[in-house]
Structure formats: C-alpha cells, structure tokens
Amino acid sequence: MRSVYLVRHAMPDIPIGARWCIGHTDLPLGTVGRMQAALLPFVPILPGKPVFCSYLSRAVDTARPLCPEPMIREGLEEQDMGVWDGLSFDEIMVRYPELYAAREKDPAIWPEDAEDMVSVGRRMRAALRRCLDETEGDIVVVSHKSAIDSITGQRKKLLHTSISRVSWDGTELTPQEVGQLPHPDLTEEVCMAVLRAAGTPEQVIAHCRAVCEEALRLADRLPAGETAPDRGLLYAATLLHDVARTEPSHAETGAAWVRALGYPEVAGVIARHHDFDGGSLDEAALLFLADKYVRGTERVSLEERFAASAGRCTDEEARAAHERRFQTAKRLEKRIISG
C-alpha cells in the first residue's frame, strides 16, 4: 500500500483574510505563503519523497522548499472557474449577484465556462496515477483546494499548506486523513527558515538572536514568587519578533503573519513587543525589555537605547509614546533586576 500526500499550496499574494476566486489565475506566493512553505521540510512525513506539483506558480513555489526542482505535471492544476476566475468575491457579488446568491444555496451551480468537479476529479485521478507509475513508494503532490477535494470527496475548509493523505492499492485512491496542518516546533532552525522566507534582513535576524539571548537571561533573573515563563514560547517569539521589521506597524504585521502560520500564542507575544501594555512579568514583558536592551546586536542601557531613538520622534504624540515606553521599561527593569 502506498500513500499520496496531497499538500494544498501556500497562501498566494493576496491580503490576509481576503477571498478571491483564483482557479487558473497564476498568482505567486505572498510573504505569508513563503513562510508557510518554509515549514513543510520540517514535517517528518514529507521530506525525502518524490515531489510533484501543478504548473501554477503558487504550487511550484510551495513545492520548492521540499525539492528544488519539483516535477511539474499537467492535470494537477486547480479547477478553472470560468468568468469568475481571477476576481475577488467582492467583485463577484457586484458583477454576478444572482449567480452568487444561487451558488451560496447550491454549490453545484457553476459560473459560465467553469470546469465541473466531475471533470476535475477525472483528470486529477489520471494525473496521480501517472505520478505513481513514474515512482516507487510514497509521493508528495502539491496541488489545489478543489483538485484535492475531488480526490478526498470532501468540500471542507482546506487551509493553505494543509496535508491530506490518500492510499493507493494499485487500483483505487482511498482517502485516509484530510486537511492536517503542518505544525513543527519552532526550533532555531525552523525560525531561521521562516525569517529568511519572509525576506527579513540578515542584520535584523542577528538582532533577533541577540534579543533572544537577552530575554532568556532576564527569565533566569526573575524574582522569587514570579511565575516562570514558558521558555519555548519566549524562545520562538523573541527569534521571530522582528520578522516584519521592514513593514509599517511591524509588531502587528509580524503577529498577523505568525498567526497565519498557526502559532497564535507566539503571535500574541510578538504583537505586544513594541509597546508593552503592562501587567504580569510574562513572555511579552521579557521580550519588550530585552528588545530595549539591545541596539543592533549590542547590549546597552535603557538610557542609551532611548536616547538614541529619541531623535526619530518628530511630533508630540510620538515623543509621548517614546516616553511612555521608556517609563514602562524602567518599571520592568526595577521589578526584574532590582527585585
């Protein structure tokens, strides 16, 4: 019995939470998609197997972290959505309101020129059989939601990079598990892969490493009676805290990216690292203070760090926020270091 691991491609270059109909429309991966794809080599069931994918770039680019030259095969592509293909669902609701409303009640109704699911299933099965004929043992196939649904027989919500497994007995493809999300532990190796996939500059990555070391030292100095932090959570959040450093509102953006990877607790710590809102000496407090102690990769005092950044405050609101962060950092310093 052989297994086919069907991986849905990572998130294409559309805003997080946006809904688009992009069957044959060829969009590349966005930043979140590249980060999602970077996790796949750390899922134990996937590496070392032959990797196939559709010709659409979002599938090819998802496959490449597993195999630099995945085998591209016709028949593995997404369903052609006809006149809806390439449109956002907001546009579809405006341009095709009656059809949209009808399809909400009956998903078997398709837009003009769309490929029906029977046809998708037929060419998808034929393509998978050809992939199996070319190889021995288990294989990985990076494909698309409707294409995978045509094999599993389900129309459930299939998240980006989710993994479904079907068995092959030489005659039939039989669904086993559907839509399992990759969730490797955020070790240093995994975090470095995610940072580089996001395009985080190397000097920022070096800063993240230095902040991580400082945060772990602070954790070791917590006064007696303080709740010990989750060191795994602290480690991952500090390494990833500036993943979106080159973006506006980098703390919120980075948190949104990491949340989209499936790590909401880590995202919650990252969201608070730039402007800590007080409270307990938790992982966010340690990250906030450690980040204020590190300028680049150099350990400095709070006074040095805040003096260096004061010049970037160009109006009264920014100066007030800067002073608020400084006073918060001083209070945390007193609680942790002075006890």
N, C-alpha and C positions, 0 to 999 in steps of 0.2 A: 504494500500500500504506500503510495507516495502522497506528499502534501504540496499543495499550491498555496503560497502565502500571498494574498491579494492585498496590496497596500494602496489606499487612496492617496493621490498626490497631495502635497503640502499646499498651504494657502497661496493662491495666486495674488498678483499685485492689485488688490482691491482693499479699501478701508476695512479695518476690523469691524465685524458686525454687519457689513453691507451684504445685500443679496443681489446677485447677478446671475443671469442665465448665460453660461459661457460654454455650451457644449463643444462645438468645433472651433470656437473663437480661441486663438492661440495667445494666451497671456503668459508671461513669465512669472516666476515666483516673486513675491514681495519679500520684505525683510523678515516678517514672521514666518513665511514659508521656508526661507533658507534656514532659519533657526530650527524649525520643526524637522526638516530633512536632516539636519546635523545630528539629531537624536537617534536616527534609525540604526547607525552602525553599532550603537550600544545596546540594542535589543538582541539578546542572545540567540533567538531563533532565526535571525535574518542573515548575518554575515557568513561568507564562505559558500553561498549558494549561487547558481546562475541567476542573473537578474535581467528580466525583460521589462519593456515599457512601451507605451504608445508613442507615436511620433510627436505628440503635442509637448511643447517645451516645459510646461509645468510638471509633466510626468518624467521627462528626461532629467530635468534638474533635481527632482526628488530622488531619482534613482542613483545619481552620480556619487553621493557620499558612500553608498554601498558598493558601487562599482564604477570606476572612472569612465568606462565605455560600455554602458548597458546595451543590450540587444534590442533594437527598435523593431517592432513588428506591427504590420497592418492588422486591423481588427480589434485592437485593444483600446482604441480611442473612445472618447465619450460619445454619448448619444447626440446626434445632430438635432438641434431644437428649432430648425427652420427659421421662420421670420422672427422668432424671439431671440435667436442666438446672438449673443454679444450685447444684449440690452440689460439694464438694471430692472429689477422688479418694480421700482417706482415708475420707470418709463413704460413698462408693460401695462401697468394698471391704468395709465393715462391713454396709451395708444390702442389698447385692446381690452377695454373694461368688461365687455360682455363675455369674451372668451376667458378672461382671467377669472371672473366670478363663476363661470360654468366649471372651469377646471378645479377651482377650490372645492367644489362639491363632488366632482368626478374626475380623479387624476388620470383616467383612461382617455380623456379628451386631450388631443394634441394640437399644437399650433400648426398652421399651414406649412407644408413641406417638412415637417418634423419626422424623424425616424421613429417608428413604433418599437416598443420594448421587445416584441417577438423577434424583430429583425436584429436588434441589438444583441439579444441572447444567442441567436443563431451564429452570427459572425464572431461573437466573443468566445463561444464554446469551440468553434473551429480554430480560432487563433490559439487558445490554450492548448488544444490537442497538438497543434504544430510545435508549440514551445516544448511540450512534454516529449514529443517524438525526437526533438533535437538533443535531449539531455537525458541524464540518469539522476535518480534521487529527487530530492525536494527542490522546488524552484520558487523564486520571488517574482511577482508580476506587479509593477506599479501601473495602476490604471485609474479609473474614474468612478464617481458615485453610481451613476445609472448602469454603467458597464458591469460594475461589481454586483449591484442589485440584481442584474439579470442572471447572475450565476447563483447567488445565495437565495434568490426567491423572496427577498425582503425589500421593503421600501422604508426602512427605519432611517433615523438621522445618522448619517455616516460621517463622522468628523474627519477633518484633514489628518492624514498620516495614520488613520486607524487601520488595523490589520485584521483581515478575515482569513480563515483557513478553510479550504475545501480539500477533501481527499480524492484521490484518483486510483481506481482499482483496475485500470486498463480499459474500462468501458464507460464508467459513469463518474461525473464530478458530483460529490456529495458534500453539502455544507456541514461544517463542524462548529466553528466559532465565528461570530460576526462582530466586527466593529470594536476590537480591543485596542485601546490607545497605548502607544509606547510611553513608558514612564520610568526610564532608567534613573537610578540615584544620581543626584547632582554632585558627582565627584569632581575633582580638579580637572581631569581630562575632559569630562563632559562639559563643564562650564567653559573651558577654553575653546572647545569646538563650537559652542553656542555663541560666544563672544566674537569669534572670528567669522562665523557665518553671518552675524549681524553687521559686520564691517566696522567693529569697534577698533579705533586706532591702537597700535601697539603700546604707545605711551600711556593710554588710558587703561589698557589691560595691566600694565605694570603698576599703575596706581591702585587698581582693584586688588592686586595681590598684596600690596603694602598695607592697604586698609584692612584686608582680611587678617593679616598677621597682628595688626594693632588691636583689632576687635577681639581676637582670641586672647591676647594678653590682658585686655580690660576684663574679659569674662573671668579670668583667673584671679582678678583682684577684687571681685565683688565682696562687699562686707558680709559678715556672718548674718544670717537671717534673710538675705535676699534670695529669691528663687533662682536657681541655676538656669541659665538659658539652654535652649535646645541647640547644641553645638553644630549639629548637622544643618539646621535651618540657618543659623548665624553664618556658617561657612559658605553655604550656597548664596545667600543674599548678599554677603559682602563681595564675593567674587563677581557677582552679576549686577551690582548696584548701579554701575555706570554704563551698562550695555547700550543705552541710548544717549550717551553723553553729548553727541553731536546734534541731537534733536532739541527743538524747543520743549520746554516743560519736561526735561529729561527724566525726572523721577516718575512722573505719571505715565509717560510714554513707555519707559522701561518696564514699569509694573504691568502695563497692558500687554506688552509683548510676552513677558514671562507668564502671565495669567493665561494667555492663549496657548502656551506650551503645555498647560495642565498643572501648574505649580502655584495655586492661589495663595498658600501661606508665604512662600518666598516672595511673591508679588506684593503681598501686603506689607512686608518689611521694606522692600525697595521703595514703595510709594511714600513712605514716611522718612526716608533717609536724608532728604534735603531740608525739610522743615518740620522737625520732630515736634509733636503736639503735646509733649509732657506725659505724665503718668508713670507707670512702673518702669523699673530697670529691665526692660525686656530686650529682645534681639534688635528691635528698631532703635532703642536708645543707645545700645552699644555701637551699632553701625553709624548712627548720627555723630556720636562723639569721636569715634575712630576716624571718620571721614574728615572731621575738623582738625584732627591732629596731623593729618598727612597732606602735605603740599607736594604734588607730583608723587615722588616716592620717598621724600624726606620727612622725617618726624620733626615737627615744630611745635611750639607752644600755641595755645589758643590765641594769645595776644598777637603773635607773629602772623598766624594764619588770617585772622580777621583784619589786621592792619593792611595786609597785602591785598585783600579783596575789597576793602572799603572804597577804593577809587573807582570801582565799577558801578557804584550806586549813583545814578545820575539824577534822581529826584527824591523828594521827601518820603514817598511811600517805600522806595527801595531802601533808603537809609534806615527807616523804621524797622523794616523786615530784617535787615542786616543786624541791627542792634538786638532785636528780639532773639535771633538765632545765637548771637554771642552770649547773651544772658542765659539762655537755655543750656548752652554748652557749659558755661561756668557752673551752673547748678548741678548738672550731671557730673562734672569733674569733682565737685565737692562731695557729692554722695558716694562716688565710686572710690576716689583716691584718698580723700581725707576721712572717709567713713562717717 
